[in-house]
Amino acid sequence: MQLYVPILVLAVLAAGFAVFSVSIAPFTGPKRWNRAKLDAYECGIEPTPQPVGGGRFPLKYMITAMLFIVFDIEIIFLYPWAVAFDKLGLFGLVEMVLFIVTVLVAYAYVWRRRGLDWD
């Protein structure tokens, strides 16, 4: 249990700092509201009017986000392998090569289907 004490202390400090920051911000921040500050901000471009119920986003944005999450999670699997590389031996190397080939095949498929184009 002593090994987890520093992690628990760090988690308590992080949570305490987050709660403190969120609760003190309304009292310490400036209160000069104007039309420009209340407007939506879209990267320096004048905001476009939206329908009352919100606008429809193209499906392309959702597909790109899902692809990013899938490839990001697949890359996370490389970290434990890199840490335990010496202990896994040849079996671990072969399994990781097969895993990376599978990821590259999926990447080539998405690229071929033009899933990464923004236009």
C-alpha positions as CSV (number, residue, x, y, z in Angstrom):
1,M,0.0,0.0,0.0
2,Q,2.9,2.3,0.6
3,L,3.7,2.3,-3.1
4,Y,0.4,4.0,-3.9
5,V,0.6,6.8,-1.3
6,P,2.5,9.2,-3.7
7,I,-0.1,8.6,-6.4
8,L,-3.0,9.1,-4.1
9,V,-1.4,12.3,-2.7
10,L,-0.9,13.6,-6.3
11,A,-4.5,12.8,-7.2
12,V,-5.8,14.6,-4.1
13,L,-3.6,17.6,-4.9
14,A,-4.8,17.7,-8.5
15,A,-8.4,17.4,-7.6
16,G,-8.0,20.1,-4.9
17,F,-6.3,22.4,-7.3
18,A,-9.1,21.8,-10.0
19,V,-11.9,22.5,-7.5
20,F,-10.1,25.5,-6.1
21,S,-9.5,27.0,-9.5
22,V,-13.1,26.5,-10.7
23,S,-14.6,27.8,-7.5
24,I,-12.4,30.9,-7.1
25,A,-12.6,32.0,-10.8
26,P,-16.0,33.8,-10.7
27,F,-14.8,35.9,-7.8
28,T,-11.4,37.0,-9.1
29,G,-12.0,37.4,-12.8
30,P,-12.9,40.7,-14.5
31,K,-16.5,41.5,-15.1
32,R,-16.4,43.7,-18.2
33,W,-19.0,42.2,-20.5
34,N,-19.5,43.6,-24.0
35,R,-20.9,42.3,-27.3
36,A,-17.6,41.1,-28.6
37,K,-16.9,38.9,-25.6
38,L,-20.4,37.4,-25.6
39,D,-20.1,36.4,-29.3
40,A,-19.1,33.0,-30.4
41,Y,-15.4,32.8,-31.5
42,E,-14.5,30.8,-34.6
43,C,-10.7,31.2,-35.1
44,G,-10.8,34.9,-35.9
45,I,-13.5,34.5,-38.5
46,E,-16.9,36.2,-38.2
47,P,-19.3,33.7,-36.7
48,T,-21.8,32.3,-39.2
49,P,-25.5,32.3,-38.1
50,Q,-26.7,28.9,-36.8
51,P,-30.2,27.5,-36.8
52,V,-32.0,27.5,-33.5
53,G,-31.6,23.8,-32.9
54,G,-27.9,23.9,-33.8
55,G,-26.4,23.2,-37.2
56,R,-25.7,19.8,-38.8
57,F,-22.1,18.8,-38.9
58,P,-20.8,16.9,-42.0
59,L,-20.3,13.2,-41.3
60,K,-16.6,13.7,-42.4
61,Y,-15.8,15.3,-39.0
62,M,-17.1,12.4,-37.1
63,I,-15.3,9.8,-39.2
64,T,-12.0,11.7,-38.9
65,A,-12.4,11.9,-35.1
66,M,-13.2,8.1,-34.9
67,L,-10.2,7.3,-37.1
68,F,-8.0,9.5,-34.9
69,I,-9.2,7.7,-31.7
70,V,-8.8,4.2,-33.3
71,F,-5.2,4.9,-34.4
72,D,-4.4,6.6,-31.2
73,I,-5.5,3.7,-29.1
74,E,-3.6,1.3,-31.3
75,I,-0.4,3.3,-30.8
76,I,-1.0,3.2,-27.0
77,F,-0.5,-0.6,-27.2
78,L,3.1,-0.1,-28.3
79,Y,4.2,1.4,-25.0
80,P,3.8,-1.8,-22.8
81,W,5.5,-3.8,-25.6
82,A,8.5,-1.3,-25.6
83,V,8.8,-1.5,-21.8
84,A,8.8,-5.4,-21.7
85,F,10.7,-5.9,-25.0
86,D,13.6,-7.9,-23.5
87,K,11.3,-10.3,-21.6
88,L,9.0,-11.1,-24.6
89,G,11.8,-12.3,-26.8
90,L,11.1,-13.4,-30.4
91,F,7.4,-14.2,-29.7
92,G,6.8,-10.6,-28.7
93,L,8.7,-9.3,-31.7
94,V,6.6,-11.4,-34.1
95,E,3.3,-10.4,-32.4
96,M,4.2,-6.8,-32.6
97,V,5.2,-7.0,-36.3
98,L,1.8,-8.6,-37.0
99,F,0.0,-5.9,-35.0
100,I,1.9,-3.1,-36.8
101,V,1.1,-4.7,-40.2
102,T,-2.6,-4.9,-39.2
103,V,-2.5,-1.2,-38.3
104,L,-0.7,-0.3,-41.6
105,V,-3.3,-2.3,-43.6
106,A,-6.1,-0.4,-41.9
107,Y,-4.2,2.9,-42.5
108,A,-3.7,2.0,-46.2
109,Y,-7.4,1.2,-46.6
110,V,-8.5,4.5,-45.0
111,W,-6.0,6.4,-47.2
112,R,-7.1,4.5,-50.3
113,R,-10.8,5.3,-49.6
114,R,-9.8,9.0,-49.2
115,G,-10.9,9.0,-45.6
116,L,-8.1,11.4,-44.6
117,D,-9.0,14.1,-47.2
118,W,-10.6,17.3,-45.9
119,D,-12.1,18.3,-49.2
